[in-house]
Amino acid sequence: MKNTVEIRWHGRGGQGAKSAALMLADAAFMTGKHVQGFPEYGPERMGAPITAYNRISDDPIRVHSNIYDPDYVVVVDETLLESVDVTAGLNPDGAIIINTTKSVDEVRPHLNGYSGGVHTLDAREISEKCLGKYFPNSPMLAAIVAISGVMSKEDFFREMEGSYRHKFAKKPEVVEGNLKALHMAYEEVK
């Protein structure tokens, strides 16, 4: 599977990591890619650590398992850096993206010696500015697309706009806020 990008998401129940992984799979599928997007749960409760996964490929995907050696990792909740080995198996040619107000230099000591790319984004500030509440999944979704290049910027925004307009048909203010959050995060990820 040479043309396959594998992404692992780490978050807490209720933060939208699972939803973001599924939205990424939907958007990639609409651009003609072969996709997988699925969660793995521990105790199913609000605030408990969860993991979600994406496989995105130009070729049919015949593997049906969790992702143990991801190309990219998205950490939706930085407190997980202290309790979960978020860099386990992470490809040094890939990258990790962390939702934090800290700089790359401040988070690197918490990454178990990971030598690959490290990117940060303050998804809280973006979501509160654009949506009025803390919903980190849209900013983190834009960040992984910007860093991984798994699809073009134009394709991503077109498909996400269609997805949001369908999902929030009766709440146009939510659509506009999410689109604004996507654009802001895509440009601001460090």
C-alpha positions, -999 to +999 in steps of 0.1 A: +000+000+000+026+025-011+000+052-018-017+049+016-016+075+043-024+063+078-035+087+105-041+080+142-062+104+163-060+107+201-086+126+220-112+123+248-148+113+245-169+143+234-141+163+218-149+152+183-118+131+173-141+103+161-163+127+141-132+144+126-118+110+114-151+102+099-154+136+082-119+133+068-128+098+054-160+112+038-142+142+023-114+120+009-139+095-005-157+123-023-124+132-041-121+096-054-098+081-027-102+047-011-108+053+026-113+039+061-123+060+091-131+042+124-128+046+162-115+024+189-131+028+223-120+020+258-146+028+285-173+046+266-178+078+286-174+115+282-138+125+288-123+090+285-093+086+261-104+074+226-084+066+195-097+069+159-080+061+126-079+069+090-065+052+060-066+071+027-053+057-005-053+059-043-056+021-043-081-003-027-074-009+010-073-045+019-061-041+055-087-041+082-070-035+116-060-007+139-031+014+127+001+006+146+027+025+125+009+057+115+023+083+091+006+111+112-008+115+146-033+141+157-036+149+194-068+167+201-062+169+239-027+178+250-033+163+285-030+129+268+008+135+263+012+126+300-008+094+300-008+079+265+022+071+243+009+092+213+042+086+194+041+048+195+050+035+161+049+070+145+068+072+113+098+096+117+092+108+082+056+118+092+045+143+118+025+148+150+000+177+154-009+187+189-037+210+200-019+232+225-010+268+233+026+257+238+054+259+213+070+230+195+100+233+217+078+231+248+060+199+237+089+180+222+102+168+256+069+150+261+072+130+228+094+101+239+123+111+217+102+114+185+125+129+159+100+137+131+079+167+124+060+184+153+033+209+147+011+228+171-023+246+168-044+264+194-077+248+184-094+262+215-088+298+205-099+292+169-131+273+178-141+298+205-134+327+181-153+311+152-180+290+170-183+306+204-176+273+221-148+248+224-151+223+195-115+213+186-123+188+159-128+212+129-095+231+135-076+198+140-092+183+109-079+213+088-045+210+105-040+174+095-050+180+059-026+210+057+003+191+071-003+157+054-013+170+020-037+141+018-059+161-005-057+195-022-068+225-002-095+233-028-109+197-027-109+197+011-127+230+015-152+222-012-161+188+003-162+201+039-185+229+029-209+204+013-207+182+043-214+210+068-242+224+047-258+190+046-252+182+083-262+216+096-289+225+071-311+241+097-282+259+114-264+281+088-245+300+115-228+267+125-218+261+089-202+295+085-184+292+119-170+258+111-159+269+077-142+299+092-125+276+118-112+253+090-097+282+070-081+298+101-066+265+113-053+255+078-033+287+077-023+289+114-009+254+121+027+258+130 
